[in-house]
Amino acid sequence: MNPINSFTYPDIPKDLSKYLLRDNKQMIVVGVIGKSSTPDGNKLASFNILNVHPALTDSKCFDGRIKFYFETNGDILFLHFETTYDQYVMADLLEKACESGIQDHFINFNSNVRTRFARMLLFAIQVCHIIVMVEPSTVFDTSYLSIFKSLKIIREKYVLKFLPKLLRNSTIANYMGKEARLCSPRFLFYFDCIEDIAPEDLEKLDSLECSIEEDIYKMLRNEFIITNNSAMSLFSIQRNKKYVFFNCEKKGKSDPLIDTIDWLMQCLEKPNGQQEKDDEDLLNRLRPYEGYGMSAWSVGANQQTKPNDRCILKLLKEHVAEAFEHGFDDSISKYRGKSHFVIPGFKTWFEGFKLLHKIFVENPDNPRYEPTDVDYKAYLENFYRIIDIDECFFTEICEHGLELAMVNYKEMLPHHYSATFHEKKYQQAHEMYMQYARGPSVETYEKRLKAYCDSIWLNGRQQCEYPSLRGNPCILGKHKANDATDHSSGVVFVSACNCGRTQGHREDPYSIKQANLEYYQLIAKSCNNCNALERIIFPVFEPSGNDFKAAEFVSKNLSNLMSFENSNKTPEGNTNPPMTNDDSPHLSGSQKSQNSASSLTFSVDDKEGDKNHRSETFESQSGEEEPFERETVNEIVIKVGEHSEATEREKAIHRQPSTTEYLPGMLHAASPAGLLPQFPSWSLVCLGPSSIYTHNSGIPEHIQSGFLSGANFLLPWDVSVRLEHAQSWAASYEKIRNRKKNVSQNKPSDTSNNFTLKIFIGTEYECLRGHRFIMSGPDTVLRGGAGIVRDSGSKVVFNDMPIYFPCPCRNSNVAQLMRIHIVTPKAPVNVIIEPKVKINQNGTENSVTFTTGLSEPIKLSQSAYWVLRLPFIYEGDNGPLRPPIEVDPANAALNGALLAGMYGIRESEFCEE
């Protein structure tokens, strides 16, 4: 039989089993546990007790394996524990965890490693007399303190409750006692790696060991791991004997194969393979190191051991001798003599070992095991929670962060709030939470925070958020609205009435009727003018009974709509389109160029092309003629007394509007024929005579309030009208002609006369804060100062004017084209208008062109001040078209425009007589 025998539990060879169990020999059980850095994981390599180096015999270590080592005639039984703290076991577990993905966080993995090591350590404390903690470094791992402290709590709170009950009917109950273990095991700390101190320098080694002993003892006492009464301690420490050992020899860490090969290469270098005189000397030289392949005891017997040789086995034997002599009693004098210590025979001890191994190792590893004892079940359920202080710590800080985040979310919450505000508050709470949260529980508590914040918001604080026609959400609590006007965004705008004289506050509209009609009806009650002014009535739906409804139809394709609109336009190449008395005087959209507009002349017949025409200027009663030269005026020829047969025919077959179905939206170019809206979205009123407006001072504040400084002037538009039948005009306006002082004395009298008409045009924009201003061109805000404005109205007449434009006020609000001011001249003609507004849908090229719904252009009375109010919100067949939030002045017309060609001139009824 070999001097040192070994086997792996539970596979005991028959010959060793008979030998061990035969005499029931008493042995001191020494547990070797801790860390290793070699693939075999054998921590006994430096103990000099192995017959063969473990690298030559042992396979890779794995978690939970226990190997027994004992001398044939010795009295020490070594239990070698392989745990998750062995480097190669940990590396193997980490690889499996990464492959399976079960443990997705290092804290979880580390907790699993700690828990399995602590379970094996607790088992070793129950079955061993002495435990050697091996550390392959020179520093004590302070993480052991938390494990020791947790095991002490577990032992006192759970083990001492269930273990005596489970051992009561077993054969080991008699010697285990009420402590349910052999004794309070004595701990030794073995450091197996020191390189800066030579083995011969014993004083430095002794000084280092004494210093580490003091540090370890203080830490264990401070954490109450060891106490004055060793029976109440997790383990004991003998203060009168050394319990720390530093190994400075490197033999245990060497590789025997490499050492043997190195020696063999040295032998081959000798000439002729020199023979050795003594065979024993030859065998000794073949060993990688002295004593290799021999037991420590045989080596000690065959060698002359020096009195100062250092060895962990020597220190261990001193403690074993004390155990055999009178046992371990490491309590202070007050508690001395009360400690439990027993050395059972191997057979008896081995029965208890198997039972305790099942209780502490096998059952916890079996997920299907269901304990019957309540205390044992509590131990299994709470072991992980108590040992895993890291996860417990991270859980606690996550809970603390969660509480602070919850308080942060609840601070200053309004009664109702939107999803955006809710998300903002949640992000603030989340930032607060993340300042504290760490570890694997971060996502779990993050979900709890999200669920908590959502529950508060959804439980009676959720805002309705139904968007208004301008995109503002309803601020009321979530409710069921029977009508769109039941919503309220809480936003208030400043807007003028139809005539523009009175400004008032308006609520953010939720319906087209509320936006384009009801507000103006309401503010008209506060305005002295609106209800008393002359006005144009726009066509609306008039039901024939109570059985009426909104029309249902499929909206025309927008591309077809655009082609329909383009087909009605005059080709750009035709600068002189044919005109009739009914349709004349509209300045077509193809006349946008100022050069072509300024030289535009309509002629009935091109007789002789007379150049000598008397020029007559019909001014409005608004003021004097401007003292500077303007661009060339437009000349329009009016035929008097003739009508188009085609127009008459169209009037005769004009389709009557429906009295049972109404148009759900606003009228536009592609609306079905015969359908009218329920209410008008436009307004056209006459403020009074043209004398209200004075071009020298602009629009008076008491007539139109809210205009920005210098932006309250209308733009003069000079139009030259050539009359073919001058005799029919002269009789009625002879007095006017006689008052003219600027009649040319050089021009001979002719039957054909030229008259220059001065019409004042103003495109008024209004922002939501009530600021009003006139624009002098598609991209220019009027900047009038002292004196008369020098801009010409032709830029407004012959160009598309944007519906939305940035307001010059500091807030950069978006202003909207809301009113057209027209001061008609005191002349025998009528100014006619046919407004068309094209709105692009959502910033795309798809557009809808809105009209007033009148079958003919609107004829304005002479020498009067007219104001056309445009819709506040536009609605197509697919719903309201929301105004843009921001507008770039360079391309403002892309959002929507008042199309050019809106203005024209027609002969008055007096002329047709």
Beta strands, then each sheet from edge to edge (+ up, - down):
strand 1: 4-8
strand 2: 28-34
strand 3: 66-71
strand 4: 76-81
strand 5: 130-135
strand 6: 186-191
strand 7: 244-246
strand 8: 492-496
strand 9: 503-507
strand 10: 534-535
strand 11: 549-550
strand 12: 614-618
strand 13: 634-638
strand 14: 661-662
strand 15: 683-689
strand 16: 715-723
strand 17: 753-766
strand 18: 772-777
strand 19: 780-781
strand 20: 801-802
strand 21: 804-806
strand 22: 814-823
strand 23: 829-833
strand 24: 837-840
strand 25: 847-850
strand 26: 858-860
strand 27: 864-869
strand 28: 874-876
strand 29: 879-881
strand 30: 896-898
strand 31: 903-907
sheet 1: 1+ 3- 4+ 2+ 5+ 6+ 7+
sheet 2: 8+ 9-
sheet 3: 10+ 15- 27+ 22- 17+ 12+
sheet 4: 10+ 15- 27+ 22- 21+
sheet 5: 10+ 15- 27+ 22- 17+ 16- 13-
sheet 6: 10+ 15- 27+ 22- 17+ 18- 19+
sheet 7: 11+ 14+
sheet 8: 20+ 30- 24+ 25-
sheet 9: 26+ 23- 31+
sheet 10: 28+ 29-
end
